[in-house]
Amino acid sequence: MSALQYETLTSSQLTQLALRALKAYPDSVQGELRLLCRSENATFVIETPTQRYALRLHRGHYHDQQAIESELMWLDALRAADIQAPEALYDRQGERVQKLQLDGEHRYAVIFHWMDGEMPTTDVSPEAFYQLGEITAQLHQHSRQWQAPAAFKRIIWNHETMVGPQGHWGDWRAASGLPAEEHPLVEAALTQIQQALIEYGQSPERYGLIHADLRLTNLLRHQQQTRVIDFDDCGQGWYLHDLAAALSFEEHHPNAPLWAERWLAGYQAHCPLSAADLAVLPSLFLQRRLQMTAWIASHAETETVRQLDADWMQHTLRLCRQYLAQPERWPLGC
């Protein structure tokens, strides 16, 4: 894949761009700007005397302006349906997406109203996953019914774009700590996953507009409620991929099976699942683990990757072996 996978600008350059974006907004939004984190994008917090806002500076070579505007369209539609979702601000010119130039490169920026809450960790109560299942069911119900505008354009998530050599997040073969002699094991697992997903298919009941990255870092816990943020990766994919994404990086955690069970309980309180839906889950769980292996390969400089356990890759290989031996069993837990 020719597109760069990771932000190449320094934090100083990103801050310079964010300050320029902020100047386009009304006086009431002006305040102290501080870099909050760098992952897929750079996120800043804006502190004014009375309010806080979140400024998202998109990395290059990923979404164009039409795709970002489309994300905001879906967020608008969700809020109109009384589903809590981030809300973007308009600048002085009535625009919500800023295009910024720096040394021959351009970046897009969006400012959102702040959403209160704390990012959960693996210590979170399993009931938070029940709530997340409920929220995800609402998102999927909306997706199935919503008529997107003609200009709507979002990324496509399928087997090739997730885990193929030209995947959106890179190639899993380049992941540090994955020995070349283990590549045939992963390839065998991917072949089995692909066949399962071909049989499952992409009918409208099973495949549509999803969040696509509902992991712990994209959730907020506030007053015993779970809130979803960061729809930057939303696109067309299997609905139940959102469950697999909820366990990202933590599939080997001892509590992962319980988390998945509580998510399913919350989800099915609103959207019953078929036997075929439940049967495809092992394949989606491992597909996501291998998709994140590709992400690790292309985002080695991020704090997320640096904080992974030293044996994370060995757990990945163990889950591949388990899946090949028992494809009907969830590749989760110890």
C-alpha positions in Angstrom: 0.0 0.0 0.0 1.5 3.3 -1.1 -0.3 5.4 1.5 1.6 6.3 4.6 0.3 4.6 7.7 1.5 6.9 10.4 1.6 10.7 11.0 5.0 12.0 9.8 4.8 15.5 11.3 6.3 16.4 14.7 4.2 17.4 17.7 5.4 21.0 17.2 4.3 21.0 13.6 0.9 19.5 14.5 0.4 22.1 17.2 1.2 24.8 14.7 -1.5 23.5 12.4 -4.0 23.1 15.2 -3.5 26.7 16.2 -4.1 27.8 12.7 -7.3 25.8 12.6 -8.5 27.3 15.9 -8.2 30.8 14.5 -11.0 30.1 12.1 -13.5 29.7 14.9 -15.6 32.3 16.8 -14.1 34.1 19.8 -16.1 31.9 22.2 -14.0 28.9 21.1 -10.6 30.5 21.5 -8.6 29.3 24.5 -5.5 27.4 25.6 -4.7 24.5 23.2 -2.8 21.4 24.5 -1.9 18.2 22.7 -3.8 15.3 24.4 -2.6 12.3 22.4 -1.2 11.0 19.2 -2.5 7.7 17.8 -4.2 7.4 14.4 -4.7 11.2 14.5 -3.6 14.0 16.8 -6.1 15.1 19.4 -6.0 18.4 21.2 -8.0 19.8 24.1 -9.1 23.5 24.0 -9.7 25.1 27.4 -11.7 28.3 27.5 -12.9 30.0 30.7 -16.2 28.3 30.5 -15.9 25.3 28.0 -13.7 22.6 26.7 -13.5 21.4 23.1 -11.6 18.6 21.3 -9.7 19.3 18.2 -8.9 16.4 15.9 -6.1 16.8 13.4 -6.4 14.1 10.8 -3.2 12.3 9.7 -2.4 12.5 6.0 -3.0 9.8 3.4 -6.2 8.4 5.0 -9.5 10.2 4.7 -10.3 13.0 2.2 -12.6 15.9 3.0 -15.7 14.2 1.5 -15.1 11.2 3.8 -14.7 13.4 6.9 -17.8 15.3 6.0 -19.6 12.0 5.6 -18.6 10.9 9.1 -20.1 14.2 10.4 -23.3 13.5 8.4 -23.8 10.2 10.3 -23.1 11.8 13.6 -25.8 14.4 12.8 -28.2 11.7 12.0 -27.5 9.8 15.1 -28.1 12.8 17.4 -31.3 13.5 15.5 -32.4 10.0 16.4 -31.6 10.8 20.1 -28.4 8.7 20.1 -25.6 10.4 21.9 -22.7 11.1 19.5 -20.0 13.7 19.1 -21.0 17.1 17.6 -18.7 19.2 15.4 -18.5 23.0 15.6 -18.9 25.4 12.7 -16.2 27.9 12.0 -16.9 31.6 11.1 -17.4 30.6 7.5 -20.0 28.0 8.3 -17.6 25.1 7.7 -16.9 22.1 9.9 -13.8 20.7 8.2 -10.6 22.9 8.0 -8.0 22.1 5.2 -4.6 23.3 6.3 -1.3 23.5 4.4 2.2 23.0 5.8 5.4 22.7 3.8 3.6 21.1 0.8 1.5 18.8 2.9 -2.1 19.3 3.9 -4.1 18.1 6.9 -7.8 18.3 7.9 -9.0 19.5 11.3 -12.4 19.3 13.1 -13.4 20.7 16.5 -15.9 18.8 18.5 -17.9 19.8 21.6 -16.3 18.1 24.6 -17.8 14.9 26.0 -17.2 14.3 29.7 -16.0 10.9 30.9 -13.0 8.8 31.7 -11.5 6.3 29.4 -12.1 2.8 30.8 -9.3 0.3 31.3 -9.3 -3.5 31.5 -10.4 -3.1 35.2 -13.8 -1.9 33.9 -16.9 -3.8 35.1 -18.3 -6.4 32.7 -21.5 -4.4 32.9 -19.9 -1.6 30.9 -19.7 -4.2 28.0 -23.4 -4.9 28.5 -24.1 -1.1 28.0 -21.7 -1.1 25.1 -23.7 -3.9 23.5 -26.9 -1.9 23.9 -25.3 1.2 22.4 -23.9 -0.8 19.5 -27.3 -2.3 18.8 -28.8 1.2 18.6 -26.0 2.3 16.2 -26.7 -0.8 14.0 -30.5 -0.3 14.1 -30.0 3.2 12.9 -27.5 2.2 10.2 -29.9 -0.4 8.8 -32.7 2.2 8.5 -30.8 5.3 7.6 -30.8 6.6 4.0 -27.4 8.1 3.6 -27.1 11.2 1.3 -25.9 10.7 -2.2 -22.5 12.4 -1.4 -21.9 9.9 1.5 -18.5 8.2 1.2 -16.8 6.1 3.8 -14.0 3.5 4.0 -14.7 -0.1 3.1 -13.8 -2.8 5.7 -13.7 -6.3 4.2 -11.2 -9.2 4.6 -8.7 -7.8 2.1 -8.7 -4.2 3.4 -8.4 -5.5 7.0 -5.8 -8.2 6.8 -4.6 -8.4 3.1 -1.1 -7.3 2.1 -2.5 -3.9 0.9 -4.7 -3.5 4.0 -5.8 0.0 5.2 -3.6 -0.4 8.3 -0.6 -2.1 6.8 0.7 -5.6 6.5 0.7 -7.9 9.5 3.9 -9.6 8.1 5.9 -6.5 9.0 5.0 -6.7 12.7 7.9 -6.7 15.0 8.2 -9.9 17.0 6.4 -12.1 14.5 9.0 -14.6 13.2 8.9 -15.4 9.4 8.6 -19.1 10.2 5.2 -18.4 11.8 3.8 -16.7 8.8 2.3 -19.9 7.4 0.4 -20.4 10.6 -1.2 -16.9 10.3 -1.9 -17.4 6.6 -3.7 -20.7 7.3 -5.8 -19.0 10.0 -6.6 -16.2 7.5 -7.6 -18.6 4.8 -10.0 -20.3 7.2 -11.4 -16.9 8.3 -11.9 -15.8 4.7 -13.8 -19.0 3.9 -16.1 -18.5 7.0 -16.8 -14.9 6.0 -17.5 -15.9 2.3 -20.1 -18.4 3.6 -21.5 -15.8 6.0 -21.9 -13.2 3.3 -22.6 -9.5 3.2 -26.3 -9.2 3.2 -27.8 -5.9 4.5 -28.7 -7.6 7.8 -25.1 -8.6 8.4 -23.0 -5.9 6.7 -23.4 -2.1 6.7 -22.3 1.1 8.3 -20.4 0.5 11.5 -18.2 2.3 14.0 -15.4 -0.2 13.2 -13.1 0.8 16.2 -15.2 0.4 19.4 -12.2 -0.4 21.6 -11.7 0.8 25.1 -9.7 3.9 24.1 -12.7 5.1 22.1 -15.1 4.8 25.0 -15.9 7.2 27.9 -17.4 6.2 31.3 -19.5 9.0 32.8 -22.0 8.7 35.7 -22.2 4.9 35.3 -22.8 5.2 31.6 -20.7 4.2 28.6 -20.3 6.7 25.7 -18.9 6.2 22.3 -16.5 8.7 20.7 -14.1 8.8 17.7 -16.0 7.7 14.6 -13.0 8.3 12.4 -12.8 4.7 11.2 -16.6 4.3 10.6 -17.4 2.6 7.3 -19.0 -0.4 5.6 -18.2 -3.6 7.4 -19.7 -6.6 9.2 -22.0 -5.5 12.0 -20.5 -8.0 14.5 -17.0 -6.7 13.7 -18.0 -4.0 16.3 -18.0 -6.7 19.0 -14.5 -8.0 17.8 -13.2 -4.4 17.9 -14.5 -3.9 21.5 -11.9 -6.5 22.5 -9.0 -5.0 20.5 -5.5 -5.8 21.9 -7.2 -7.7 24.8 -8.4 -10.9 23.2 -6.0 -12.9 25.4 -7.2 -11.2 28.6 -8.7 -13.7 31.1 -11.9 -11.6 31.2 -12.3 -11.3 27.4 -14.9 -14.2 27.2 -17.0 -12.6 29.9 -16.7 -9.2 28.2 -18.0 -10.7 25.0 -20.8 -12.5 26.8 -22.0 -9.3 28.4 -21.7 -7.4 25.2 -23.9 -10.0 23.4 -26.4 -9.9 26.2 -26.8 -6.2 25.9 -26.9 -6.3 22.1 -29.5 -9.0 22.0 -31.7 -7.2 24.3 -32.4 -5.0 21.3 -31.2 -7.0 18.2 -31.5 -10.8 18.4 -28.8 -12.7 16.6 -29.1 -15.8 14.5 -27.2 -19.0 14.8 -25.2 -18.0 11.8 -24.3 -14.7 13.5 -23.0 -16.5 16.6 -21.2 -19.1 14.5 -19.1 -16.5 12.7 -17.9 -14.8 15.9 -14.6 -16.9 16.3 -13.6 -15.8 12.8 -14.3 -12.1 13.4 -12.5 -12.2 16.8 -9.3 -13.5 15.2 -9.6 -11.4 12.1 -9.6 -8.3 14.3 -6.6 -9.6 16.3 -4.7 -10.0 13.0 -5.9 -6.6 11.8 -4.4 -5.0 14.9 -1.2 -7.0 14.3 -1.0 -5.1 11.0 -1.8 -1.8 12.8 1.1 -2.6 15.2 3.4 -3.0 12.3 2.5 0.4 10.8 2.2 2.3 14.1 5.3 1.1 16.0 6.0 4.6 17.3 2.7 5.0 19.1 2.3 4.8 22.9 -0.3 2.1 22.4 2.2 -0.2 20.8 5.0 0.6 23.3 2.7 -0.4 26.2 1.8 -3.8 24.8 2.8 -6.8 26.8 6.1 -8.5 25.7 4.2 -11.7 25.0 1.4 -10.1 23.0 2.6 -11.7 19.7 3.0 -15.1 21.3 -0.6 -14.9 22.5 -1.6 -14.0 18.9 0.0 -17.1 17.6 -1.6 -19.2 20.3 -5.0 -17.9 19.4 -4.3 -18.7 15.7 -3.5 -22.3 16.7 -6.6 -22.6 18.8 -8.8 -21.3 16.0 -7.4 -23.8 13.5 -7.8 -26.7 15.9 -11.3 -25.6 17.2 -12.8 -23.1 14.7 -16.1 -23.2 16.6 -14.5 -22.0 19.9 -13.9 -18.3 20.6 -10.2 -17.5 20.3 -10.4 -15.5 23.5 -8.9 -15.6 27.0 -5.9 -17.5 28.4 
